[in-house]
Amino acid sequence: MLRRFMGLVIVLAATLGLVGAADPPSQSPQDAAKAKKALQEVQEFMGVWNLEGTQKIGGRTEAWKENVDWSWKFKGPEPAIKVSFAEGKGKYYTNGELKYVVDKKKYQLTLIAKDKAEHVFEGTTGKDGGLKLERKDAKTGDVYRLNLFTLADGIRFSFKLEKQDGGKGLFATSYQMTGNKEGESLGASAKKPECIVTGGAASIAVSFAGKTYYVCCSGCRDAFNENPEKFIKAAEKKK
C-alpha cells in the first residue's frame, strides 16, 4: 500500500513539474570534434566588422552603421561561435550563437531580436564558403533567408537578409550590411599571422613573458589569457 502511495506521489510530482527532468546528455567527444571542424569552415567570420546597413523603405533608402563581433565560445557543453551586434544594441538583433547540429548536418544560428524573440536559422555552407540559412515564421508562413559570407580574402563581410512572403514566390531583400574587418584595409596584401588558439587568420595582439602572439577574436583572446602556456606549447609542437 505504501509503495503504491509513493508511486502515485512521484507521478503527481512529475506531472506538476516538482521533479526536474533529467539534464540532456552532453555532446560526445566525437560529435564535438565534428562540430568544431564544421565551425572552422567559417573561421574567416571571426573578429569585429565595421558594417554599414542599407534598407529600402518606400521610395527612400535608410542607412546606418553597426559593428558585429564574431568570437569562439569555448566554455559549455558543445563548440559554438558567439555573435554580438553593436554591443547588444543592433538595429534588428542584439546577439546570437552559431552551432553545428551533427545529426542534421546543418548549421544553426539562433539570433535574439530587439523584442527578445528567438529567430532560429538553419542551413549549410554555399559555394562561396559562406552560410546560407533559412527560417520560417510559424504565424505568417513567411520564409527568411540569411546569406553570410566574406569577400576580398576575408577583409570584407556581407550580411544579407531576404524575405519570401507566405513562403511562395521570389525572395526580396529586407536589408543588407557590408563592411571591413576592424584594423584591415583593401590595400593590405601582407600575410596575416595565425591565431595561436585556432590557427585562423589573426589581427588581435596578445602577449606573454615579453613575447607577442596573435588571436582572431575576443573568445580566443580570453582563452589565451586564461592559460597562455597551454596554447604556446601546442603551437611549438606544430613547428
PEQUIVEN-V721484 format. One record per run of one state. SS is the DSSP state (@ for helix, = for strand, . for the rest). FROM is the first residue (numbers start at 0). LEN is the number of residues. If there is no record, write none. Layout:
SS&FROM&LEN  SS&FROM&LEN
//
This chain:
.&0&1  @&1&14  .&15&13  @&28&17  .&45&1  =&46&11  .&57&2  =&59&14  .&73&6  =&79&6  @&85&3  .&88&4  =&92&9  .&101&4  =&105&8  .&113&4  =&117&8  .&125&5  =&130&6  .&136&6  =&142&9  .&151&4  =&155&9  @&164&3  .&167&4  =&171&10  .&181&12  =&193&1  .&194&6  =&200&1  .&201&2  =&203&5  .&208&2  =&210&5  .&215&2  @&217&9  .&226&1  @&227&11  .&238&1
//
